[in-house]
Amino acid sequence: MITIRKEQRDDNIAIEALTISAFQTMPYSSHTEHFIINALREKRQLSIALVATDANNVVAYIAILPVKISDGSANWYGL
């Protein structure tokens, strides 16, 4: 059964491994996505950070954070 919950500190290694795997073969990737997530988490920039678990294994991750739009529009979020 899949469970969705807020990320916890113990999830960080699994989230990093999942992120590396997800972007490993993507030609547009700089392969730094896991570093970006860790930096945003450390700076407390993530508005929402959820994991999906199956039998206590992290199988999916989503993070949402506020972003600045070049035209000055307010209240936008990045996924």
Distance bins in CASP14 RR format, pairs under 12 A and 6 or more apart:
PFRMAT RR
TARGET T0000
AUTHOR 0000-0000-0000
RMODE 2
METHOD distances of the structure
MODEL  1
1 52 0 0 0 0 0 1 0 0 0 0 0
1 53 0 0 0 0 1 0 0 0 0 0 0
1 54 1 0 0 1 0 0 0 0 0 0 0
1 55 0 0 0 0 1 0 0 0 0 0 0
1 56 0 0 0 0 0 1 0 0 0 0 0
1 59 0 0 0 0 0 1 0 0 0 0 0
2 50 0 0 0 0 0 1 0 0 0 0 0
2 51 0 0 0 0 0 1 0 0 0 0 0
2 52 1 0 1 0 0 0 0 0 0 0 0
2 53 1 0 0 1 0 0 0 0 0 0 0
2 54 1 0 1 0 0 0 0 0 0 0 0
2 55 0 0 0 0 1 0 0 0 0 0 0
2 56 0 0 0 0 0 1 0 0 0 0 0
2 57 0 0 0 0 0 1 0 0 0 0 0
2 58 0 0 0 0 0 1 0 0 0 0 0
2 59 1 0 0 1 0 0 0 0 0 0 0
2 60 0 0 0 0 1 0 0 0 0 0 0
3 50 0 0 0 0 0 1 0 0 0 0 0
3 51 0 0 0 0 1 0 0 0 0 0 0
3 52 1 0 0 1 0 0 0 0 0 0 0
3 53 1 0 1 0 0 0 0 0 0 0 0
3 54 1 0 0 1 0 0 0 0 0 0 0
3 55 0 0 0 0 1 0 0 0 0 0 0
3 56 0 0 0 0 1 0 0 0 0 0 0
3 57 0 0 0 0 0 1 0 0 0 0 0
3 58 0 0 0 0 0 1 0 0 0 0 0
3 59 0 0 0 0 1 0 0 0 0 0 0
3 60 0 0 0 0 0 1 0 0 0 0 0
4 48 0 0 0 0 0 1 0 0 0 0 0
4 49 0 0 0 0 0 1 0 0 0 0 0
4 50 1 0 1 0 0 0 0 0 0 0 0
4 51 1 0 0 1 0 0 0 0 0 0 0
4 52 1 0 1 0 0 0 0 0 0 0 0
4 53 1 0 0 1 0 0 0 0 0 0 0
4 54 0 0 0 0 0 1 0 0 0 0 0
4 58 0 0 0 0 0 1 0 0 0 0 0
4 59 0 0 0 0 0 1 0 0 0 0 0
4 60 0 0 0 0 1 0 0 0 0 0 0
4 61 0 0 0 0 0 1 0 0 0 0 0
4 62 0 0 0 0 1 0 0 0 0 0 0
5 11 0 0 0 0 1 0 0 0 0 0 0
5 48 0 0 0 0 0 1 0 0 0 0 0
5 49 0 0 0 0 0 1 0 0 0 0 0
5 50 1 0 0 1 0 0 0 0 0 0 0
5 51 1 0 0 1 0 0 0 0 0 0 0
5 52 0 0 0 0 1 0 0 0 0 0 0
5 53 1 0 0 1 0 0 0 0 0 0 0
5 56 0 0 0 0 0 1 0 0 0 0 0
5 58 0 0 0 0 0 1 0 0 0 0 0
5 60 0 0 0 0 0 1 0 0 0 0 0
5 61 0 0 0 0 0 1 0 0 0 0 0
5 62 0 0 0 0 0 1 0 0 0 0 0
6 46 0 0 0 0 0 1 0 0 0 0 0
6 47 0 0 0 0 0 1 0 0 0 0 0
6 48 0 0 0 0 1 0 0 0 0 0 0
6 49 1 0 0 1 0 0 0 0 0 0 0
6 50 1 0 0 1 0 0 0 0 0 0 0
6 51 1 0 0 1 0 0 0 0 0 0 0
6 52 0 0 0 0 0 1 0 0 0 0 0
6 53 0 0 0 0 0 1 0 0 0 0 0
6 61 0 0 0 0 0 1 0 0 0 0 0
6 62 0 0 0 0 0 1 0 0 0 0 0
6 63 0 0 0 0 0 1 0 0 0 0 0
7 13 0 0 0 0 0 1 0 0 0 0 0
7 14 0 0 0 0 1 0 0 0 0 0 0
7 15 1 0 0 1 0 0 0 0 0 0 0
7 16 0 0 0 0 0 1 0 0 0 0 0
7 18 0 0 0 0 0 1 0 0 0 0 0
7 37 0 0 0 0 1 0 0 0 0 0 0
7 38 0 0 0 0 0 1 0 0 0 0 0
7 40 0 0 0 0 0 1 0 0 0 0 0
7 41 0 0 0 0 1 0 0 0 0 0 0
7 46 0 0 0 0 1 0 0 0 0 0 0
7 48 0 0 0 0 1 0 0 0 0 0 0
7 49 1 0 1 0 0 0 0 0 0 0 0
7 50 1 0 0 1 0 0 0 0 0 0 0
7 51 1 0 1 0 0 0 0 0 0 0 0
7 52 0 0 0 0 0 1 0 0 0 0 0
7 53 0 0 0 0 0 1 0 0 0 0 0
7 58 0 0 0 0 1 0 0 0 0 0 0
7 60 0 0 0 0 0 1 0 0 0 0 0
7 61 1 0 0 1 0 0 0 0 0 0 0
7 62 0 0 0 0 1 0 0 0 0 0 0
7 63 0 0 0 0 1 0 0 0 0 0 0
7 64 0 0 0 0 0 1 0 0 0 0 0
8 14 0 0 0 0 0 1 0 0 0 0 0
8 15 0 0 0 0 0 1 0 0 0 0 0
8 41 0 0 0 0 0 1 0 0 0 0 0
8 49 0 0 0 0 1 0 0 0 0 0 0
8 50 0 0 0 0 0 1 0 0 0 0 0
8 51 0 0 0 0 1 0 0 0 0 0 0
8 53 0 0 0 0 0 1 0 0 0 0 0
8 56 0 0 0 0 0 1 0 0 0 0 0
8 58 0 0 0 0 1 0 0 0 0 0 0
8 61 0 0 0 0 0 1 0 0 0 0 0
9 15 0 0 0 0 0 1 0 0 0 0 0
9 38 0 0 0 0 0 1 0 0 0 0 0
9 41 0 0 0 0 1 0 0 0 0 0 0
9 42 0 0 0 0 0 1 0 0 0 0 0
9 49 0 0 0 0 0 1 0 0 0 0 0
9 51 0 0 0 0 0 1 0 0 0 0 0
10 51 0 0 0 0 0 1 0 0 0 0 0
10 53 0 0 0 0 0 1 0 0 0 0 0
10 56 0 0 0 0 0 1 0 0 0 0 0
10 58 0 0 0 0 1 0 0 0 0 0 0
11 17 0 0 0 0 0 1 0 0 0 0 0
11 18 0 0 0 0 1 0 0 0 0 0 0
11 19 0 0 0 0 0 1 0 0 0 0 0
11 37 0 0 0 0 0 1 0 0 0 0 0
11 38 0 0 0 0 0 1 0 0 0 0 0
11 41 0 0 0 0 0 1 0 0 0 0 0
11 49 0 0 0 0 1 0 0 0 0 0 0
11 50 0 0 0 0 1 0 0 0 0 0 0
11 51 1 0 1 0 0 0 0 0 0 0 0
11 52 0 0 0 0 0 1 0 0 0 0 0
11 53 0 0 0 0 1 0 0 0 0 0 0
11 56 0 0 0 0 0 1 0 0 0 0 0
11 57 0 0 0 0 0 1 0 0 0 0 0
11 58 1 0 1 0 0 0 0 0 0 0 0
11 59 0 0 0 0 0 1 0 0 0 0 0
11 60 0 0 0 0 0 1 0 0 0 0 0
11 61 0 0 0 0 1 0 0 0 0 0 0
11 63 0 0 0 0 0 1 0 0 0 0 0
12 18 0 0 0 0 0 1 0 0 0 0 0
12 19 0 0 0 0 0 1 0 0 0 0 0
12 34 0 0 0 0 1 0 0 0 0 0 0
12 37 0 0 0 0 1 0 0 0 0 0 0
12 38 1 0 0 1 0 0 0 0 0 0 0
12 41 1 0 0 1 0 0 0 0 0 0 0
12 42 0 0 0 0 0 1 0 0 0 0 0
12 49 0 0 0 0 0 1 0 0 0 0 0
12 51 0 0 0 0 0 1 0 0 0 0 0
12 58 0 0 0 0 1 0 0 0 0 0 0
12 61 0 0 0 0 0 1 0 0 0 0 0
13 19 0 0 0 0 0 1 0 0 0 0 0
13 20 0 0 0 0 0 1 0 0 0 0 0
13 34 0 0 0 0 0 1 0 0 0 0 0
13 38 0 0 0 0 0 1 0 0 0 0 0
13 51 0 0 0 0 0 1 0 0 0 0 0
13 57 0 0 0 0 0 1 0 0 0 0 0
13 58 0 0 0 0 1 0 0 0 0 0 0
14 20 0 0 0 0 0 1 0 0 0 0 0
14 21 0 0 0 0 0 1 0 0 0 0 0
14 34 0 0 0 0 0 1 0 0 0 0 0
14 51 1 0 0 1 0 0 0 0 0 0 0
14 52 0 0 0 0 0 1 0 0 0 0 0
14 53 0 0 0 0 1 0 0 0 0 0 0
14 54 0 0 0 0 0 1 0 0 0 0 0
14 56 0 0 0 0 1 0 0 0 0 0 0
14 57 1 0 0 1 0 0 0 0 0 0 0
14 58 1 1 0 0 0 0 0 0 0 0 0
14 59 0 0 0 0 1 0 0 0 0 0 0
14 60 0 0 0 0 0 1 0 0 0 0 0
14 61 0 0 0 0 1 0 0 0 0 0 0
15 21 0 0 0 0 0 1 0 0 0 0 0
15 22 0 0 0 0 0 1 0 0 0 0 0
15 33 0 0 0 0 0 1 0 0 0 0 0
15 34 1 0 0 1 0 0 0 0 0 0 0
15 36 0 0 0 0 0 1 0 0 0 0 0
15 37 1 0 0 1 0 0 0 0 0 0 0
15 38 0 0 0 0 1 0 0 0 0 0 0
15 40 0 0 0 0 0 1 0 0 0 0 0
15 41 0 0 0 0 1 0 0 0 0 0 0
15 46 0 0 0 0 0 1 0 0 0 0 0
15 49 0 0 0 0 1 0 0 0 0 0 0
15 50 0 0 0 0 0 1 0 0 0 0 0
15 51 1 0 0 1 0 0 0 0 0 0 0
15 52 0 0 0 0 0 1 0 0 0 0 0
15 53 0 0 0 0 0 1 0 0 0 0 0
15 57 0 0 0 0 0 1 0 0 0 0 0
15 58 1 0 0 1 0 0 0 0 0 0 0
15 59 0 0 0 0 0 1 0 0 0 0 0
15 60 0 0 0 0 1 0 0 0 0 0 0
15 61 1 0 1 0 0 0 0 0 0 0 0
15 62 0 0 0 0 0 1 0 0 0 0 0
15 63 0 0 0 0 1 0 0 0 0 0 0
16 22 0 0 0 0 0 1 0 0 0 0 0
16 23 0 0 0 0 0 1 0 0 0 0 0
16 32 0 0 0 0 0 1 0 0 0 0 0
16 33 0 0 0 0 1 0 0 0 0 0 0
16 34 1 0 1 0 0 0 0 0 0 0 0
16 35 0 0 0 0 1 0 0 0 0 0 0
16 36 0 0 0 0 0 1 0 0 0 0 0
16 37 1 0 0 1 0 0 0 0 0 0 0
16 38 1 0 0 1 0 0 0 0 0 0 0
16 41 0 0 0 0 0 1 0 0 0 0 0
16 58 0 0 0 0 1 0 0 0 0 0 0
16 61 0 0 0 0 1 0 0 0 0 0 0
17 23 0 0 0 0 0 1 0 0 0 0 0
17 24 0 0 0 0 0 1 0 0 0 0 0
17 33 0 0 0 0 0 1 0 0 0 0 0
17 34 0 0 0 0 1 0 0 0 0 0 0
17 37 0 0 0 0 0 1 0 0 0 0 0
17 57 0 0 0 0 0 1 0 0 0 0 0
17 58 0 0 0 0 1 0 0 0 0 0 0
17 59 0 0 0 0 0 1 0 0 0 0 0
17 61 0 0 0 0 0 1 0 0 0 0 0
18 24 0 0 0 0 0 1 0 0 0 0 0
18 33 0 0 0 0 0 1 0 0 0 0 0
18 34 0 0 0 0 1 0 0 0 0 0 0
18 37 0 0 0 0 0 1 0 0 0 0 0
18 51 0 0 0 0 1 0 0 0 0 0 0
18 52 0 0 0 0 0 1 0 0 0 0 0
18 53 0 0 0 0 0 1 0 0 0 0 0
18 57 0 0 0 0 1 0 0 0 0 0 0
18 58 1 0 1 0 0 0 0 0 0 0 0
18 59 1 0 0 1 0 0 0 0 0 0 0
18 60 1 0 0 1 0 0 0 0 0 0 0
18 61 1 0 1 0 0 0 0 0 0 0 0
18 62 0 0 0 0 0 1 0 0 0 0 0
18 63 0 0 0 0 0 1 0 0 0 0 0
19 26 0 0 0 0 0 1 0 0 0 0 0
19 29 0 0 0 0 0 1 0 0 0 0 0
19 31 0 0 0 0 1 0 0 0 0 0 0
19 32 0 0 0 0 1 0 0 0 0 0 0
19 33 1 0 1 0 0 0 0 0 0 0 0
19 34 1 0 1 0 0 0 0 0 0 0 0
19 35 0 0 0 0 1 0 0 0 0 0 0
19 36 0 0 0 0 1 0 0 0 0 0 0
19 37 1 0 0 1 0 0 0 0 0 0 0
19 38 0 0 0 0 1 0 0 0 0 0 0
19 40 0 0 0 0 0 1 0 0 0 0 0
19 41 0 0 0 0 0 1 0 0 0 0 0
19 51 0 0 0 0 0 1 0 0 0 0 0
19 58 0 0 0 0 0 1 0 0 0 0 0
19 60 0 0 0 0 0 1 0 0 0 0 0
19 61 1 0 0 1 0 0 0 0 0 0 0
19 62 0 0 0 0 0 1 0 0 0 0 0
19 63 0 0 0 0 1 0 0 0 0 0 0
20 26 0 0 0 0 0 1 0 0 0 0 0
20 29 0 0 0 0 1 0 0 0 0 0 0
20 31 1 0 0 1 0 0 0 0 0 0 0
20 32 0 0 0 0 0 1 0 0 0 0 0
20 33 1 0 0 1 0 0 0 0 0 0 0
20 34 1 0 1 0 0 0 0 0 0 0 0
20 35 0 0 0 0 0 1 0 0 0 0 0
20 36 0 0 0 0 0 1 0 0 0 0 0
20 37 0 0 0 0 0 1 0 0 0 0 0
20 38 0 0 0 0 0 1 0 0 0 0 0
20 61 0 0 0 0 0 1 0 0 0 0 0
21 29 0 0 0 0 0 1 0 0 0 0 0
21 31 0 0 0 0 0 1 0 0 0 0 0
21 33 0 0 0 0 0 1 0 0 0 0 0
21 34 0 0 0 0 1 0 0 0 0 0 0
21 58 0 0 0 0 0 1 0 0 0 0 0
21 59 0 0 0 0 0 1 0 0 0 0 0
21 60 0 0 0 0 0 1 0 0 0 0 0
21 61 0 0 0 0 0 1 0 0 0 0 0
22 29 0 0 0 0 1 0 0 0 0 0 0
22 31 0 0 0 0 0 1 0 0 0 0 0
22 33 1 0 0 1 0 0 0 0 0 0 0
22 34 0 0 0 0 1 0 0 0 0 0 0
22 37 0 0 0 0 0 1 0 0 0 0 0
22 58 0 0 0 0 0 1 0 0 0 0 0
22 59 0 0 0 0 0 1 0 0 0 0 0
22 60 0 0 0 0 1 0 0 0 0 0 0
22 61 0 0 0 0 1 0 0 0 0 0 0
22 62 0 0 0 0 0 1 0 0 0 0 0
23 29 1 0 1 0 0 0 0 0 0 0 0
23 30 0 0 0 0 1 0 0 0 0 0 0
23 31 1 0 0 1 0 0 0 0 0 0 0
23 32 0 0 0 0 1 0 0 0 0 0 0
23 33 1 0 1 0 0 0 0 0 0 0 0
23 34 0 0 0 0 1 0 0 0 0 0 0
23 35 0 0 0 0 0 1 0 0 0 0 0
23 36 0 0 0 0 0 1 0 0 0 0 0
23 37 0 0 0 0 0 1 0 0 0 0 0
23 61 0 0 0 0 0 1 0 0 0 0 0
24 31 1 0 0 1 0 0 0 0 0 0 0
24 33 0 0 0 0 0 1 0 0 0 0 0
24 34 0 0 0 0 0 1 0 0 0 0 0
25 31 0 0 0 0 0 1 0 0 0 0 0
26 33 0 0 0 0 1 0 0 0 0 0 0
29 35 0 0 0 0 0 1 0 0 0 0 0
29 36 0 0 0 0 0 1 0 0 0 0 0
30 36 0 0 0 0 1 0 0 0 0 0 0
32 38 0 0 0 0 0 1 0 0 0 0 0
32 39 0 0 0 0 1 0 0 0 0 0 0
33 39 0 0 0 0 0 1 0 0 0 0 0
33 40 0 0 0 0 0 1 0 0 0 0 0
33 61 0 0 0 0 0 1 0 0 0 0 0
33 63 0 0 0 0 0 1 0 0 0 0 0
34 40 0 0 0 0 0 1 0 0 0 0 0
34 41 0 0 0 0 0 1 0 0 0 0 0
34 61 0 0 0 0 0 1 0 0 0 0 0
34 63 0 0 0 0 0 1 0 0 0 0 0
35 41 0 0 0 0 0 1 0 0 0 0 0
35 42 0 0 0 0 0 1 0 0 0 0 0
36 42 0 0 0 0 0 1 0 0 0 0 0
36 43 0 0 0 0 0 1 0 0 0 0 0
36 45 0 0 0 0 0 1 0 0 0 0 0
36 46 0 0 0 0 0 1 0 0 0 0 0
36 63 0 0 0 0 1 0 0 0 0 0 0
36 65 0 0 0 0 0 1 0 0 0 0 0
37 43 0 0 0 0 0 1 0 0 0 0 0
37 45 0 0 0 0 0 1 0 0 0 0 0
37 46 0 0 0 0 1 0 0 0 0 0 0
37 49 0 0 0 0 1 0 0 0 0 0 0
37 51 0 0 0 0 0 1 0 0 0 0 0
37 61 0 0 0 0 1 0 0 0 0 0 0
37 62 0 0 0 0 0 1 0 0 0 0 0
37 63 1 0 0 1 0 0 0 0 0 0 0
37 64 0 0 0 0 0 1 0 0 0 0 0
37 65 0 0 0 0 1 0 0 0 0 0 0
38 45 0 0 0 0 0 1 0 0 0 0 0
38 46 0 0 0 0 0 1 0 0 0 0 0
38 49 0 0 0 0 0 1 0 0 0 0 0
38 63 0 0 0 0 0 1 0 0 0 0 0
39 45 0 0 0 0 1 0 0 0 0 0 0
39 46 0 0 0 0 0 1 0 0 0 0 0
39 63 0 0 0 0 0 1 0 0 0 0 0
39 65 0 0 0 0 0 1 0 0 0 0 0
40 46 1 0 1 0 0 0 0 0 0 0 0
40 47 0 0 0 0 0 1 0 0 0 0 0
40 48 0 0 0 0 0 1 0 0 0 0 0
40 49 0 0 0 0 1 0 0 0 0 0 0
40 63 1 0 0 1 0 0 0 0 0 0 0
40 64 0 0 0 0 0 1 0 0 0 0 0
40 65 1 0 0 1 0 0 0 0 0 0 0
40 66 0 0 0 0 0 1 0 0 0 0 0
40 67 0 0 0 0 0 1 0 0 0 0 0
40 78 0 0 0 0 0 1 0 0 0 0 0
41 47 0 0 0 0 0 1 0 0 0 0 0
41 48 0 0 0 0 0 1 0 0 0 0 0
41 49 1 0 0 1 0 0 0 0 0 0 0
41 61 0 0 0 0 0 1 0 0 0 0 0
41 63 0 0 0 0 1 0 0 0 0 0 0
41 65 0 0 0 0 1 0 0 0 0 0 0
43 65 0 0 0 0 1 0 0 0 0 0 0
43 66 0 0 0 0 0 1 0 0 0 0 0
44 65 0 0 0 0 1 0 0 0 0 0 0
44 66 0 0 0 0 0 1 0 0 0 0 0
45 63 0 0 0 0 1 0 0 0 0 0 0
45 64 0 0 0 0 0 1 0 0 0 0 0
45 65 1 0 1 0 0 0 0 0 0 0 0
45 66 1 0 0 1 0 0 0 0 0 0 0
45 67 0 0 0 0 1 0 0 0 0 0 0
45 68 0 0 0 0 0 1 0 0 0 0 0
45 77 0 0 0 0 0 1 0 0 0 0 0
45 78 0 0 0 0 0 1 0 0 0 0 0
46 61 0 0 0 0 0 1 0 0 0 0 0
46 62 0 0 0 0 1 0 0 0 0 0 0
46 63 1 0 1 0 0 0 0 0 0 0 0
46 64 1 0 0 1 0 0 0 0 0 0 0
46 65 1 0 1 0 0 0 0 0 0 0 0
46 66 0 0 0 0 1 0 0 0 0 0 0
46 67 0 0 0 0 0 1 0 0 0 0 0
46 77 0 0 0 0 0 1 0 0 0 0 0
46 78 0 0 0 0 0 1 0 0 0 0 0
46 79 0 0 0 0 0 1 0 0 0 0 0
47 62 0 0 0 0 0 1 0 0 0 0 0
47 63 0 0 0 0 1 0 0 0 0 0 0
47 64 1 0 1 0 0 0 0 0 0 0 0
47 65 1 0 1 0 0 0 0 0 0 0 0
47 66 1 0 0 1 0 0 0 0 0 0 0
47 67 0 0 0 0 0 1 0 0 0 0 0
47 75 0 0 0 0 0 1 0 0 0 0 0
47 76 0 0 0 0 0 1 0 0 0 0 0
47 77 1 0 0 1 0 0 0 0 0 0 0
47 78 0 0 0 0 1 0 0 0 0 0 0
47 79 0 0 0 0 0 1 0 0 0 0 0
48 61 0 0 0 0 0 1 0 0 0 0 0
48 62 1 0 0 1 0 0 0 0 0 0 0
48 63 1 0 0 1 0 0 0 0 0 0 0
48 64 1 0 1 0 0 0 0 0 0 0 0
48 65 0 0 0 0 1 0 0 0 0 0 0
48 66 0 0 0 0 0 1 0 0 0 0 0
48 77 0 0 0 0 1 0 0 0 0 0 0
48 78 0 0 0 0 0 1 0 0 0 0 0
48 79 0 0 0 0 1 0 0 0 0 0 0
49 58 0 0 0 0 0 1 0 0 0 0 0
49 60 0 0 0 0 0 1 0 0 0 0 0
49 61 1 0 0 1 0 0 0 0 0 0 0
49 62 1 0 0 1 0 0 0 0 0 0 0
49 63 1 0 1 0 0 0 0 0 0 0 0
49 64 1 0 0 1 0 0 0 0 0 0 0
49 65 0 0 0 0 1 0 0 0 0 0 0
49 79 0 0 0 0 0 1 0 0 0 0 0
50 58 0 0 0 0 0 1 0 0 0 0 0
50 59 0 0 0 0 0 1 0 0 0 0 0
50 60 0 0 0 0 1 0 0 0 0 0 0
50 61 1 0 0 1 0 0 0 0 0 0 0
50 62 1 0 1 0 0 0 0 0 0 0 0
50 63 1 0 0 1 0 0 0 0 0 0 0
50 64 0 0 0 0 1 0 0 0 0 0 0
50 79 0 0 0 0 0 1 0 0 0 0 0
51 57 0 0 0 0 1 0 0 0 0 0 0
51 58 1 0 1 0 0 0 0 0 0 0 0
51 59 0 0 0 0 1 0 0 0 0 0 0
51 60 1 0 0 1 0 0 0 0 0 0 0
51 61 1 0 1 0 0 0 0 0 0 0 0
51 62 0 0 0 0 1 0 0 0 0 0 0
51 63 0 0 0 0 1 0 0 0 0 0 0
52 58 1 0 0 1 0 0 0 0 0 0 0
52 59 1 0 1 0 0 0 0 0 0 0 0
52 60 1 1 0 0 0 0 0 0 0 0 0
52 61 1 0 0 1 0 0 0 0 0 0 0
52 62 0 0 0 0 1 0 0 0 0 0 0
53 59 1 0 0 1 0 0 0 0 0 0 0
53 60 0 0 0 0 1 0 0 0 0 0 0
53 61 0 0 0 0 0 1 0 0 0 0 0
54 60 0 0 0 0 1 0 0 0 0 0 0
61 79 0 0 0 0 0 1 0 0 0 0 0
62 77 0 0 0 0 0 1 0 0 0 0 0
62 78 0 0 0 0 0 1 0 0 0 0 0
62 79 1 0 0 1 0 0 0 0 0 0 0
63 77 0 0 0 0 0 1 0 0 0 0 0
63 78 0 0 0 0 1 0 0 0 0 0 0
63 79 1 0 0 1 0 0 0 0 0 0 0
64 76 0 0 0 0 0 1 0 0 0 0 0
64 77 1 0 1 0 0 0 0 0 0 0 0
64 78 1 0 1 0 0 0 0 0 0 0 0
64 79 1 0 1 0 0 0 0 0 0 0 0
65 76 0 0 0 0 0 1 0 0 0 0 0
65 77 1 0 0 1 0 0 0 0 0 0 0
65 78 1 0 1 0 0 0 0 0 0 0 0
65 79 0 0 0 0 1 0 0 0 0 0 0
66 73 0 0 0 0 0 1 0 0 0 0 0
66 74 0 0 0 0 1 0 0 0 0 0 0
66 75 0 0 0 0 1 0 0 0 0 0 0
66 76 1 0 0 1 0 0 0 0 0 0 0
66 77 1 0 1 0 0 0 0 0 0 0 0
66 78 1 0 0 1 0 0 0 0 0 0 0
66 79 0 0 0 0 0 1 0 0 0 0 0
67 73 0 0 0 0 1 0 0 0 0 0 0
67 74 0 0 0 0 0 1 0 0 0 0 0
67 75 0 0 0 0 0 1 0 0 0 0 0
67 76 1 0 1 0 0 0 0 0 0 0 0
67 77 1 0 0 1 0 0 0 0 0 0 0
67 78 1 0 1 0 0 0 0 0 0 0 0
67 79 0 0 0 0 1 0 0 0 0 0 0
68 74 0 0 0 0 1 0 0 0 0 0 0
68 75 0 0 0 0 0 1 0 0 0 0 0
68 76 1 0 0 1 0 0 0 0 0 0 0
68 77 0 0 0 0 0 1 0 0 0 0 0
68 78 0 0 0 0 0 1 0 0 0 0 0
69 75 0 0 0 0 1 0 0 0 0 0 0
69 76 1 0 1 0 0 0 0 0 0 0 0
69 77 0 0 0 0 0 1 0 0 0 0 0
69 78 0 0 0 0 0 1 0 0 0 0 0
70 76 0 0 0 0 0 1 0 0 0 0 0
END
